[in-house]
C-alpha cells in the first residue's frame, strides 16, 4: 500500500522535472539561435587555441601607464608567498615590517612567515576539533556541521588571525625559521591535515556521550598527532634566538641580544594588534555604518572572529588616504583576479573586453556579484600609495604584493580608482586614522553572520 501511495507523488515529481528539462524541441531552437557569424567563427577558432583573456585584451589600453603617485609609503624589498595561500600572513607581517623599518631605520627586515604559519595550522586544527565537540549533538547534515567538515582547515586567513597569532606567539626574524618546501607549497600537505582532522571529527562525534574531560583528552591526543605532522612538514618552532639589526653592509649595529618570540615582539612594538586597529568592509548588500561578525571566522578558538564595520567606499578611501599620508601601510584585500593584467601589474576595468568576445553582456553590479558568489575578497596585499588630483580625489592606488619581485609592476599592482570601487572589500586601519563617527560606529554590538556567509572567504 505504501508503494502504491508513493506512485502519484513520483509521477508528479517526474512530470515537474520533465517540464523544466531541455526537450528536443527546445534543443533545436537553441541550436537555431546559435549560428555563428564569420567573425564569431574566427573567435571560436582562436578560443580553441588560447585563453579568453588573451583574446579579450584591450590593445588600446596597453599604452604605457603613469606610475607616479602623489603620496607613497617607502618600501624595501618584495616578499614571495610562492605556491601557498598565506597572502594574509605575508600582508599582515609586511605592515609590521614597514613600521619597524621606518622606526628603527633598518636597511631591510622580514619576519618569519613559517614560524607563525606553524601555529596558525595548529590553532585552526584545535578550532575545528573543538567546534566539532561543541556541535556534537547536532545531526551530521546540520548546515554548521556540514560547513565545518567541508572546511576543517586552510592556509588562507585574515588580519584578525595575524593579530591573535602575533599576540599569542610573538614574532621571529625570517632567518631564524625560514620557509621550506612545505611552507612554500602548502596544497598537498594541507590536504593530509584536512583528511586527518575529518577522521578525528568522526571519532569525536562517535564519542559524543563521554564526559567533557574525556573529550578534551581525546582532542589533545589528536592534536599531538597534528603537531607531529606540522613539525615534520614545517620544522620545530624556535623558542629562543639572538638578533640585532644590521646596516647596509651587513654589519651588526650592536651586539645581538637573546629573545623569545614573545619578548622580541614586545621589544619591537608597543601597540596591541587586537585593540588598536579597525577592520573596515565595503559590502553594498548590507546596511552601511553597521558592524558584523562572522561565526568561526577566526584562527584560534580563544581568539576573535572577523569583526568589521561596513562603510561606504568614500569613507573607506578617506581612511586609507590619511594612513598613506602618514607613511603607514595597511592590510588590504580585494577580488584580485578581476580585470588584472598580470604581466604589467595593472588593474583596470578597461583591460579586457569580455562582452565583445562572447557578444553577451556581463552587467552585474558589485552587490549582485556578491549575492551570486561571483565576487568576494580573494587576496590580501599591502596598500601603500595613492595618487590624488588637485582637488584631493584619488585617481589610482598601489599595493605591495607578495608574489615576488618579478611579478606585476616590480612586485606591485597599480589599480585605477574605478577598479578600486568595484573590487575592493577589506581594509584594516589604525584607529588614529578613523573619524569620530567611525570610532563610535565600530563600538556597536555586531550582527552575527553564519560561517557560510559570502564574506567569510579567506584571503589566499
C-alpha positions in Angstrom: 0.0 0.0 0.0 2.8 2.5 0.9 4.4 1.9 -2.5 1.1 2.5 -4.3 0.6 5.7 -2.4 4.0 6.9 -3.5 3.4 6.3 -7.2 1.3 9.5 -7.8 3.9 11.6 -6.0 6.7 10.0 -8.0 4.8 10.6 -11.2 4.1 14.2 -10.2 7.8 14.7 -9.4 8.9 13.2 -12.8 6.4 15.3 -14.6 7.6 18.5 -12.9 11.1 17.6 -13.8 10.2 17.0 -17.4 8.5 20.4 -17.6 11.7 22.1 -16.6 14.1 19.9 -18.6 15.6 20.5 -22.1 13.3 18.9 -24.6 14.4 18.0 -28.2 12.2 20.9 -29.4 14.0 23.4 -27.1 17.4 22.0 -28.1 16.5 22.5 -31.8 15.5 26.1 -31.1 18.7 26.8 -29.1 20.9 25.5 -31.9 19.0 27.5 -34.4 19.6 30.7 -32.5 23.3 30.0 -32.1 24.6 30.1 -35.7 27.9 31.8 -35.7 28.8 34.7 -38.0 32.2 34.6 -39.8 33.7 36.9 -37.2 32.4 34.7 -34.4 33.8 31.6 -36.1 37.2 33.3 -36.1 36.9 34.0 -32.4 35.8 30.3 -31.8 38.9 29.1 -33.6 41.1 31.4 -31.5 39.4 30.2 -28.3 40.3 26.6 -29.2 43.9 27.6 -29.2 44.3 30.0 -26.4 42.9 31.6 -23.2 39.9 34.0 -23.3 42.0 36.7 -21.6 44.5 36.9 -24.4 41.7 37.5 -27.0 39.8 39.9 -24.8 42.9 42.0 -24.0 42.1 45.6 -24.9 45.1 46.7 -27.0 44.1 50.3 -26.9 44.7 50.2 -23.1 48.2 48.8 -23.5 49.9 52.2 -23.6 52.5 52.9 -21.0 50.8 53.8 -17.7 51.8 56.6 -15.4 53.2 55.1 -12.2 53.7 58.4 -10.4 51.9 58.6 -7.0 51.4 61.8 -5.1 51.6 60.0 -1.8 53.5 56.8 -1.2 54.9 54.9 1.8 58.6 53.9 1.4 59.0 50.2 0.8 62.1 48.0 1.0 62.0 44.5 -0.6 59.2 42.3 -2.0 58.2 39.1 -0.3 57.1 35.9 -2.0 54.4 33.5 -0.7 55.3 31.1 -3.5 52.6 28.4 -4.1 50.8 28.9 -0.9 47.6 30.6 0.4 49.4 32.7 3.0 48.9 36.1 1.5 47.0 37.2 4.6 50.1 36.4 6.7 52.6 38.0 4.4 50.4 41.1 4.2 50.0 41.4 7.9 53.7 40.9 8.5 54.6 43.4 5.7 52.5 46.0 7.5 54.5 45.4 10.7 57.9 45.2 9.0 57.3 48.5 7.2 56.7 50.1 10.6 59.8 48.6 12.1 62.0 49.5 9.1 60.8 53.2 9.5 61.1 53.2 13.3 64.5 51.6 13.6 65.9 53.0 10.3 66.7 49.4 9.1 68.1 48.6 5.7 65.8 45.6 5.4 63.6 43.4 7.5 61.3 40.4 7.1 59.6 38.3 9.8 59.3 34.5 9.6 56.0 33.6 8.0 56.8 29.9 8.5 57.0 30.4 12.3 53.5 31.9 12.6 52.1 29.5 9.9 53.1 26.6 12.1 51.0 27.9 15.0 48.2 29.0 12.6 47.7 25.5 11.4 47.9 24.1 14.9 45.4 26.6 16.2 43.0 26.0 13.3 43.1 22.3 14.0 42.1 23.0 17.6 39.4 25.4 16.5 37.9 22.7 14.2 38.1 19.9 16.7 36.6 22.0 19.5 33.8 23.2 17.2 33.1 19.5 16.4 32.8 18.9 20.2 30.6 21.9 20.6 28.2 20.8 17.8 28.4 17.0 18.6 24.7 16.9 19.5 23.6 18.4 16.1 22.8 16.0 13.3 25.5 15.3 10.7 23.5 17.1 8.0 23.2 20.3 10.1 24.4 23.2 8.0 27.0 24.3 10.5 28.3 20.7 10.9 28.4 20.3 7.1 30.3 23.6 6.8 32.8 22.5 9.4 33.5 19.2 7.8 33.9 20.9 4.4 36.3 23.4 5.8 38.3 21.8 8.6 41.4 23.9 7.9 43.0 26.0 5.2 46.1 28.1 4.6 44.1 31.2 4.0 43.1 33.8 6.6 42.6 37.4 7.6 44.2 40.2 9.6 42.4 39.1 12.7 44.4 35.9 12.5 47.6 37.8 12.3 46.7 39.9 15.3 45.7 36.9 17.5 48.7 34.8 16.5 51.3 37.5 17.0 49.8 38.4 20.4 49.9 34.8 21.5 53.1 33.5 19.9 55.2 36.6 19.1 57.5 37.2 16.1 60.8 36.0 14.9 63.0 37.3 12.0 62.8 35.3 8.8 66.4 33.9 9.1 65.5 32.3 12.4 62.9 30.0 10.9 62.9 30.4 7.1 60.4 28.9 4.7 61.0 25.4 3.5 59.4 23.5 0.6 56.3 22.5 2.5 55.7 26.1 3.6 56.1 27.4 0.1 53.9 24.6 -1.4 51.1 24.1 1.0 48.4 22.3 -1.1 49.4 18.7 -0.7 50.4 18.9 2.9 47.2 20.7 3.9 45.2 18.0 2.1 46.6 15.4 4.6 46.0 17.7 7.6 42.3 18.0 6.5 41.9 14.3 6.0 43.3 13.5 9.4 41.1 16.2 11.0 37.9 14.8 9.4 38.8 11.4 10.6 39.3 12.8 14.1 36.0 14.7 13.9 34.0 11.5 13.3 35.7 9.8 16.2 34.8 12.8 18.5 31.2 12.7 17.3 31.0 8.9 17.9 32.3 9.5 21.4 29.8 12.4 22.0 28.3 10.8 25.1 31.5 10.8 27.0 32.3 13.5 29.6 33.7 16.8 28.6 37.0 15.8 30.3 37.2 12.6 28.3 36.5 14.5 25.0 39.2 17.1 25.8 41.7 14.3 26.4 40.7 12.7 23.1 41.2 16.1 21.4 44.6 16.6 22.9 45.8 13.2 21.7 44.6 14.1 18.2 46.3 17.5 18.4 49.5 15.7 19.4 49.4 13.9 16.1 48.7 17.1 14.2 51.6 18.8 16.0 54.0 16.0 15.0 52.8 16.3 11.3 53.5 20.0 11.5 57.0 19.5 12.9 57.8 17.0 10.1 56.4 19.4 7.5 57.3 22.9 8.7 60.0 22.3 11.3 60.1 22.8 15.1 59.2 26.4 16.1 62.1 28.2 17.6 62.0 29.0 21.3 64.9 31.5 21.7 67.2 33.3 19.3 69.8 36.1 19.1 69.2 39.1 16.9 70.4 42.6 16.2 69.8 45.0 13.3 72.3 45.2 10.5 73.5 48.1 8.4 73.6 48.3 4.6 77.0 46.4 4.6 75.6 43.5 6.7 77.4 44.5 9.9 75.6 44.4 13.2 74.6 47.8 14.6 75.1 46.5 18.1 75.8 43.1 19.7 72.9 40.6 19.2 70.6 40.1 22.1 68.7 37.0 23.1 65.0 36.9 22.7 62.0 34.7 22.9 59.4 35.2 20.1 57.1 37.0 22.6 59.9 39.2 24.1 61.0 40.1 20.6 57.5 41.3 19.6 57.2 43.4 22.8 60.7 44.9 22.3 59.9 45.9 18.7 56.3 47.1 19.0 54.3 48.9 21.6 50.8 48.6 20.2 48.1 45.9 20.6 47.1 44.5 17.2 43.8 43.3 18.6 42.8 46.6 20.1 44.4 49.4 18.1 43.1 48.5 14.6 39.6 48.6 13.0 38.6 46.2 10.2 36.6 48.0 7.5 34.5 46.5 4.8 32.7 47.7 1.7 29.7 45.3 1.2 26.8 47.0 -0.6 24.5 44.1 0.1 24.2 45.2 3.7 23.4 48.5 5.5 26.4 50.7 6.0 27.6 52.0 9.3 26.8 48.7 10.9 29.2 46.1 12.4 29.1 42.4 11.5 30.8 39.4 12.9 31.2 36.0 11.1 30.9 32.8 13.2 34.0 30.6 13.2 35.8 33.2 11.0 38.9 33.2 13.3 42.2 31.4 13.6 42.2 30.5 17.3 39.4 29.1 19.4 40.2 31.6 22.2 40.7 34.5 19.7 38.4 36.8 17.8 36.0 36.3 14.9 36.5 38.6 11.9 34.5 41.7 13.0 34.2 44.6 10.6 32.4 47.9 10.2 30.6 48.2 6.8 31.3 51.6 5.3 30.5 53.4 2.0 33.5 53.4 -0.3 34.2 57.1 0.0 34.6 56.8 3.8 36.9 53.8 3.5 39.0 55.7 0.9 39.4 58.7 3.2 40.8 56.5 6.0 43.3 54.9 3.5 44.4 58.3 2.3 45.0 59.6 5.9 47.1 56.5 6.6 49.2 56.7 3.5 49.8 60.5 4.1 51.2 59.5 7.5 53.6 56.9 5.9 51.6 53.9 7.3 50.9 50.9 5.2 47.6 49.0 5.5 46.3 45.4 5.3 44.1 45.5 2.2 42.1 42.8 0.3 40.2 42.6 -2.9 39.0 40.3 -5.7 42.4 40.4 -7.2 42.0 38.4 -10.5 39.2 40.5 -11.9 40.5 42.6 -14.9 44.1 42.3 -13.7 46.8 42.4 -16.4 49.3 40.2 -14.5 52.1 41.0 -16.9 52.0 44.7 -16.2 50.6 44.5 -12.7 47.8 46.8 -13.7 44.1 46.5 -12.6 41.7 48.4 -14.8 38.1 47.8 -15.9 39.2 48.7 -19.4 41.8 45.9 -19.6 39.6 43.3 -21.2 36.6 43.4 -23.5 34.9 40.2 -22.5 31.4 41.4 -23.6 32.8 41.9 -27.2 34.3 38.4 -27.3 31.1 36.5 -26.5 28.6 39.0 -27.7 26.8 39.0 -24.4 26.6 41.5 -21.5 28.2 40.9 -18.1 26.2 43.6 -16.3 26.1 42.7 -12.6 26.9 45.4 -10.2 29.1 44.9 -7.0 26.1 43.9 -4.8 24.8 41.4 -7.4 28.2 39.9 -7.8 28.5 39.3 -4.0 25.0 37.9 -3.7 25.6 35.4 -6.5 29.0 34.4 -5.2 30.6 35.8 -8.4 32.9 38.1 -6.4 34.4 38.4 -3.0 37.6 39.0 -1.1 40.2 36.6 -2.5 43.7 38.1 -1.9 45.4 40.3 0.6 48.1 42.8 -0.2 49.7 45.9 1.5 48.1 49.2 0.4 51.0 51.7 0.2 50.3 54.6 -2.3 47.6 56.8 -3.7 47.7 59.4 -6.5 45.5 62.4 -5.7 44.4 65.1 -8.2 44.5 68.9 -7.5 41.1 68.6 -5.7 42.3 65.7 -3.5 40.4 63.0 -5.4 42.1 59.6 -5.8 43.0 58.6 -9.4 44.8 55.4 -8.8 46.2 53.2 -6.0 49.2 50.9 -5.5 49.7 47.8 -3.4 52.8 45.9 -2.4 52.1 42.3 -3.4 53.7 39.0 -2.1 54.1 37.2 -5.4 57.8 38.0 -5.7 59.7 41.0 -7.2 59.4 39.7 -10.8 55.6 39.7 -10.8 53.4 42.7 -11.9 55.0 46.1 -11.7 58.2 45.3 -9.9 56.3 43.3 -7.3 53.4 45.8 -7.1 50.0 46.2 -8.6 48.6 49.5 -9.7 44.8 49.9 -9.6 42.6 52.6 -11.2 40.2 54.3 -8.8 37.2 52.9 -10.8 38.6 49.3 -10.3 39.2 50.1 -6.6 35.5 50.9 -6.2 34.3 47.7 -7.8 36.6 45.1 -6.3 37.9 46.4 -3.0 36.4 44.7 0.0 38.5 44.9 3.2 40.8 47.5 4.8 42.5 47.5 8.2 43.4 50.9 9.6 45.0 52.1 12.8 42.3 53.8 15.0 44.1 57.1 14.8 43.1 57.4 11.1 39.4 56.9 11.8 36.9 59.7 12.2 35.0 60.1 15.5 31.9 58.8 13.6 33.7 55.7 12.5 35.1 55.1 16.0 31.6 55.4 17.5 30.0 53.1 14.9 32.7 50.5 15.5 31.6 50.2 19.1 28.1 49.0 18.4 27.0 45.4 19.0 27.7 43.4 15.8 25.2 41.3 13.9 26.4 37.7 13.9 26.5 36.1 10.5 26.8 32.4 9.8 30.1 30.8 8.8 28.8 30.1 5.3 28.2 33.8 4.6 29.8 35.1 1.3 32.0 37.4 3.3 33.7 34.6 5.1 36.1 33.8 2.2 39.6 33.8 3.5 42.3 35.7 1.6 44.9 33.4 -0.1 
